[in-house]
Amino acid sequence: MVSPVVSGERASDPEGDPWINVDPGRLHIVLTPIELDILVDALRSVGNTELAQRFEAILRQFRQDPSHE
């Protein structure tokens, strides 16, 4: 079972509104780099190259950030 929103346990204000990161027009998900890479491969395999390229750019930025090593 996946929680409907990111837990507020690491938030700076744990007493704040737990729905603050929810926007009716957007979905916020948390993925590991491997999960994002799998998603990119899956999108390419079904022909959705535009979205795959957008996610791949995010993955490249993540890999270039030295704080993630």
C-alpha positions in Angstrom: 0.0 0.0 0.0 1.4 3.4 -1.0 0.7 6.4 1.2 -1.4 9.1 -0.6 1.1 11.8 0.2 4.7 12.0 1.3 5.0 11.6 5.0 5.6 14.7 7.0 8.0 13.0 9.4 11.1 14.7 7.8 9.4 18.0 7.2 10.6 21.1 9.1 7.2 21.6 10.5 5.7 18.2 11.5 2.6 19.9 12.8 1.9 21.5 9.4 -0.8 20.6 7.0 0.0 17.1 5.6 -1.7 17.9 2.3 0.5 20.9 1.6 2.3 19.1 -1.2 -0.9 18.1 -3.0 -2.0 19.9 -6.1 -5.2 18.8 -7.8 -3.5 19.1 -11.2 -0.2 17.3 -10.3 1.1 14.1 -8.9 4.2 14.0 -6.7 6.0 10.7 -6.6 9.3 9.6 -5.0 11.5 7.3 -7.1 15.0 5.9 -6.7 17.3 6.5 -9.7 17.0 2.8 -10.7 13.2 3.1 -10.6 13.3 6.2 -12.8 15.6 4.5 -15.2 13.2 1.5 -15.5 10.4 4.0 -16.1 12.4 5.7 -18.9 13.0 2.3 -20.5 9.3 1.4 -20.3 8.2 4.7 -21.8 10.6 4.2 -24.7 9.4 0.7 -25.3 5.9 1.9 -25.8 6.9 4.8 -28.0 6.5 7.7 -25.5 9.9 9.1 -26.3 9.0 12.7 -25.4 8.2 11.9 -21.8 11.1 9.4 -21.6 13.5 12.2 -22.6 12.1 14.5 -20.0 12.6 11.9 -17.3 16.0 11.0 -18.6 17.1 14.6 -18.3 16.1 14.6 -14.6 18.0 11.4 -14.2 21.1 12.9 -15.8 20.9 16.0 -13.5 20.6 13.7 -10.5 23.7 11.7 -11.6 25.7 14.9 -12.2 25.0 16.3 -8.7 28.0 15.4 -6.5 25.9 15.4 -3.4 24.2 12.1 -4.5 27.5 10.2 -4.6 
